[in-house]
Amino acid sequence: MLKIALITNFNIAEKANAAMQVAKRLFREDCELLIAAFNREKLQRIHKPIGEFHFLPMESVYAEADILIALGGDGTILEVARRAAQRGTPILGINLGRLGYMAELELNELELLEKLFRGEYALEKRSMLRVELFSGNELRSFCYALNDAVISNGSVSRMIDLELSEGGSTVTTYRADGLIVATPTGSTAYSMSAGGAIVDPRVQCFCVTPICPHSFAARPMIFSDNAVLEVRNICAREKMLYLTVDGRMNFELYRNQVVRVTKSNIQTSLIRLKSYGFYRKLRQKMSDSKM
């Protein structure tokens, strides 16, 4: 019997109702539906017969689930991926956002959920970043990213100075609003908006994209994912910058501190129920964004 977790923001009525549509489909099959226990009261208000759900602490939901279904936009999938990757639990994204590059299904495609129980799906492995914050030789913090690591001045749009090195050798310095180091998955997110290349997720690389650089010579760069990238805060005017990972986790980056980015030894597994690949989805999403 498959154990399937439903993960969304149940505080938002649209998302809670969408989760119940998914649950209704899944209850036709032989499975257990897991939901984080803090959502029990919310579900009682919108879905009276809740006895068929298994309510568990959040960590237990991730530990016990065979499949994680994330309902929302790409931000929801990023949050789920951060928790799921270390266990290798596969994720099926159902798009409730705008573009939803990582999501596999739209809400009008729920009939395809039957494929989960027939084993008619593929697992697409997505590389991740290991992002480390150093002060001198001391490792202060580390985390994983599916999309990107961004260094900026936070909410204030002001030029900053950064030094980029690879393997201990200086590559260049930037005067810009910030710098993005992205995976191929993240190449269609903030990096693309900043003028970076769109990269097929099967390509093994890092994308480095400056944000509004104050130089015509500053251009996006592609590095092998075997690279050891380091970004140093060399900004004299600003004492502190910010490191933001996957748009969720924030760290203070003081002068002369270094962000080291390498390929992680863990990956995100995305469930694919459809036969078409990245470029068809890209064309479709780009077309939808023009509407």
C-alpha positions as CSV (number, residue, x, y, z in Angstrom):
1,M,0.0,0.0,0.0
2,L,1.4,3.4,-1.0
3,K,1.8,6.0,1.6
4,I,1.2,9.4,-0.1
5,A,1.7,12.7,1.6
6,L,-0.4,15.8,0.6
7,I,1.5,19.0,1.2
8,T,0.2,22.5,0.6
9,N,-0.8,25.6,2.5
10,F,-4.2,24.5,4.0
11,N,-4.7,28.1,5.3
12,I,-5.5,29.1,1.7
13,A,-9.0,27.9,0.8
14,E,-8.1,27.4,-2.9
15,K,-5.2,25.2,-2.1
16,A,-7.1,23.3,0.6
17,N,-9.9,22.6,-1.8
18,A,-7.5,21.5,-4.5
19,A,-5.9,19.1,-2.0
20,M,-9.3,17.6,-1.3
21,Q,-9.9,17.1,-5.1
22,V,-6.6,15.2,-5.2
23,A,-7.6,13.2,-2.1
24,K,-10.9,12.2,-3.6
25,R,-9.0,10.8,-6.6
26,L,-6.5,9.0,-4.5
27,F,-9.1,7.4,-2.2
28,R,-10.2,5.3,-5.2
29,E,-6.9,3.5,-5.0
30,D,-5.2,1.4,-2.3
31,C,-3.2,4.0,-0.4
32,E,-2.8,5.9,2.9
33,L,-3.0,9.7,2.8
34,L,-0.6,11.4,5.2
35,I,-1.1,15.0,6.3
36,A,0.8,17.1,8.8
37,A,-1.1,17.0,12.2
38,F,-1.2,20.8,12.5
39,N,-3.7,20.9,9.6
40,R,-6.3,18.7,11.3
41,E,-8.4,21.6,12.6
42,K,-8.3,23.4,9.3
43,L,-9.5,20.3,7.5
44,Q,-12.3,19.7,9.9
45,R,-13.8,23.1,8.9
46,I,-13.8,22.3,5.1
47,H,-13.9,18.5,5.0
48,K,-15.9,17.0,7.8
49,P,-15.1,13.3,7.4
50,I,-11.4,13.4,8.1
51,G,-11.1,10.0,9.6
52,E,-9.6,8.6,6.4
53,F,-6.5,10.8,6.7
54,H,-3.5,9.9,8.7
55,F,-2.3,12.9,10.7
56,L,1.3,12.8,11.7
57,P,4.0,15.3,12.9
58,M,5.6,17.0,9.9
59,E,8.9,15.1,10.3
60,S,7.0,11.8,10.4
61,V,5.1,12.7,7.2
62,Y,8.4,13.1,5.3
63,A,9.9,10.0,7.0
64,E,7.1,7.7,6.2
65,A,5.8,8.8,2.8
66,D,6.6,6.8,-0.3
67,I,5.5,9.8,-2.5
68,L,5.1,13.5,-1.7
69,I,2.5,15.4,-3.6
70,A,3.1,19.1,-3.4
71,L,0.3,21.4,-4.4
72,G,1.3,25.0,-5.2
73,G,3.8,26.9,-7.3
74,D,7.5,26.2,-7.7
75,G,8.1,27.8,-4.2
76,T,6.1,25.0,-2.6
77,I,8.1,22.3,-4.5
78,L,11.4,24.0,-3.5
79,E,10.4,23.8,0.2
80,V,9.3,20.1,-0.1
81,A,12.5,19.3,-2.0
82,R,14.7,20.8,0.7
83,R,13.1,18.4,3.2
84,A,12.7,15.4,1.0
85,A,16.1,15.2,-0.8
86,Q,18.1,13.7,2.0
87,R,15.6,10.8,2.2
88,G,15.4,10.4,-1.6
89,T,11.6,10.6,-1.5
90,P,10.1,11.4,-4.9
91,I,7.9,14.5,-5.4
92,L,4.9,15.0,-7.7
93,G,4.1,18.6,-8.2
94,I,0.6,19.8,-9.0
95,N,0.6,23.4,-10.2
96,L,-1.5,25.9,-8.4
97,G,0.8,28.8,-9.1
98,R,1.5,30.8,-12.3
99,L,4.1,29.1,-14.4
100,G,5.1,26.1,-12.3
101,Y,8.2,24.8,-14.3
102,M,8.8,22.0,-11.9
103,A,5.2,20.8,-11.5
104,E,4.1,17.8,-13.5
105,L,0.3,18.2,-13.5
106,E,-2.3,20.9,-13.7
107,L,-5.5,20.6,-11.6
108,N,-7.5,19.5,-14.6
109,E,-5.2,16.5,-15.2
110,L,-5.8,14.5,-12.0
111,E,-6.9,11.4,-13.9
112,L,-3.2,10.8,-14.5
113,L,-2.7,10.1,-10.8
114,E,-3.9,6.5,-11.6
115,K,-0.4,5.9,-13.2
116,L,1.2,6.1,-9.7
117,F,-0.5,2.9,-8.7
118,R,0.4,1.1,-12.0
119,G,4.1,2.2,-11.8
120,E,3.7,4.1,-15.0
121,Y,6.0,7.0,-14.2
122,A,9.6,8.0,-14.4
123,L,11.9,9.6,-11.8
124,E,13.8,12.6,-13.0
125,K,16.9,13.4,-11.0
126,R,17.7,17.1,-10.4
127,S,21.1,18.2,-9.2
128,M,21.3,20.4,-6.1
129,L,23.8,22.8,-4.6
130,R,25.6,22.6,-1.3
131,V,25.9,26.2,-0.1
132,E,28.4,26.9,2.7
133,L,29.1,30.1,4.6
134,F,32.6,30.6,5.8
135,S,34.2,33.1,8.1
136,G,37.9,32.7,7.6
137,N,38.4,28.9,7.8
138,E,35.4,28.4,10.0
139,L,32.2,26.9,8.5
140,R,29.4,28.9,10.0
141,S,26.4,27.4,8.2
142,F,25.4,25.2,5.3
143,C,22.3,24.1,3.4
144,Y,21.1,22.7,0.1
145,A,19.5,24.4,-2.8
146,L,17.5,23.0,-5.8
147,N,17.3,26.4,-7.5
148,D,19.8,28.9,-6.5
149,A,21.9,30.9,-4.0
150,V,21.6,34.7,-4.3
151,I,23.9,37.3,-2.8
152,S,22.4,40.8,-2.6
153,N,21.9,43.9,-0.5
154,G,18.6,42.6,0.7
155,S,15.5,44.9,0.3
156,V,17.7,47.9,-0.6
157,S,18.6,48.1,-4.3
158,R,22.2,49.3,-4.1
159,M,25.4,48.4,-5.9
160,I,27.7,45.9,-4.1
161,D,31.1,44.4,-4.8
162,L,31.8,40.7,-4.9
163,E,34.8,38.6,-5.9
164,L,34.2,35.3,-7.7
165,S,36.8,32.5,-7.5
166,E,36.9,28.9,-8.9
167,G,39.2,26.3,-7.4
168,G,41.1,29.0,-5.5
169,S,41.8,31.2,-8.5
170,T,40.0,34.5,-9.0
171,V,37.7,34.6,-12.0
172,T,36.4,38.2,-11.8
173,T,35.0,40.9,-9.6
174,Y,31.5,42.2,-9.9
175,R,29.9,45.6,-9.1
176,A,26.3,44.8,-9.4
177,D,23.0,44.6,-7.5
178,G,23.9,41.0,-6.7
179,L,25.0,37.6,-8.0
180,I,23.1,34.4,-8.6
181,V,24.6,30.9,-8.6
182,A,21.9,28.5,-10.0
183,T,21.5,24.9,-10.9
184,P,20.0,24.0,-14.4
185,T,16.7,23.7,-12.6
186,G,17.1,27.2,-11.2
187,S,18.1,28.6,-14.6
188,T,14.4,29.2,-15.4
189,A,13.8,31.1,-12.2
190,Y,15.5,34.3,-10.9
191,S,18.6,33.7,-13.1
192,M,16.5,33.8,-16.3
193,S,14.9,37.0,-15.2
194,A,18.3,38.5,-14.6
195,G,19.4,37.6,-18.2
196,G,21.0,34.2,-17.6
197,A,20.9,31.3,-19.9
198,I,18.1,28.7,-19.9
199,V,19.8,25.3,-19.3
200,D,18.4,21.8,-19.9
201,P,18.2,20.1,-16.5
202,R,20.2,17.2,-17.9
203,V,23.3,19.4,-18.3
204,Q,25.8,19.1,-15.5
205,C,26.7,22.7,-14.7
206,F,26.4,25.8,-12.6
207,C,25.0,29.1,-13.9
208,V,26.5,32.3,-12.5
209,T,24.5,35.4,-13.4
210,P,25.1,39.0,-12.2
211,I,22.1,41.1,-11.3
212,C,22.1,44.5,-13.1
213,P,25.9,44.7,-13.4
214,H,27.6,48.1,-13.6
215,S,29.8,46.9,-16.5
216,F,29.2,45.8,-20.1
217,A,31.9,43.1,-19.6
218,A,30.0,41.4,-16.8
219,R,28.1,38.5,-18.5
220,P,26.5,35.3,-17.3
221,M,28.9,32.4,-17.1
222,I,28.6,28.6,-17.1
223,F,30.8,26.4,-15.0
224,S,31.2,22.6,-14.7
225,D,29.4,21.2,-11.7
226,N,32.7,19.9,-10.6
227,A,33.8,23.4,-9.9
228,V,34.3,24.8,-6.4
229,L,32.9,28.3,-6.6
230,E,33.5,30.9,-3.9
231,V,32.0,34.4,-3.7
232,R,33.6,36.8,-1.3
233,N,32.0,39.9,0.1
234,I,34.5,42.6,-0.7
235,C,32.1,45.5,-0.4
236,A,33.7,48.4,1.5
237,R,30.5,50.6,1.7
238,E,28.2,47.9,3.1
239,K,29.2,46.1,6.2
240,M,26.7,43.3,5.7
241,L,25.0,41.6,2.7
242,Y,22.5,38.8,2.5
243,L,22.7,35.2,1.2
244,T,19.3,33.9,0.2
245,V,19.0,30.2,-0.7
246,D,16.0,29.0,-2.8
247,G,14.1,32.2,-1.8
248,R,13.5,30.6,1.6
249,M,16.6,30.7,3.8
250,N,18.5,33.9,4.6
251,F,21.9,34.4,6.1
252,E,23.9,37.5,6.9
253,L,27.1,37.8,4.9
254,Y,29.7,40.1,6.5
255,R,32.7,41.7,4.9
256,N,35.3,39.2,3.8
257,Q,33.1,36.2,4.5
258,V,32.8,33.7,1.7
259,V,30.0,31.7,0.2
260,R,31.2,28.4,-1.2
261,V,29.0,26.6,-3.7
262,T,29.6,23.0,-4.8
263,K,27.5,20.2,-6.2
264,S,25.6,18.4,-3.5
265,N,25.8,14.7,-3.0
266,I,22.0,14.5,-2.8
267,Q,19.5,15.0,-5.5
268,T,15.8,15.9,-5.9
269,S,13.6,13.2,-7.5
270,L,10.7,14.5,-9.5
271,I,7.9,12.2,-10.7
272,R,7.1,12.4,-14.4
273,L,3.8,11.0,-15.6
274,K,3.9,12.5,-19.1
275,S,6.0,11.5,-22.0
276,Y,7.1,14.9,-23.2
277,G,10.3,16.5,-22.0
278,F,11.8,19.8,-20.9
279,Y,11.7,21.7,-24.2
280,R,8.0,21.1,-24.8
281,K,7.2,22.2,-21.3
282,L,9.4,25.2,-21.7
283,R,7.7,26.2,-24.9
284,Q,4.3,25.7,-23.3
285,K,5.2,27.7,-20.1
286,M,6.7,30.5,-22.2
287,S,3.6,30.7,-24.3
288,D,1.4,30.8,-21.2
289,S,3.4,33.6,-19.7
290,K,2.6,35.9,-22.6
291,M,-1.1,35.7,-21.9
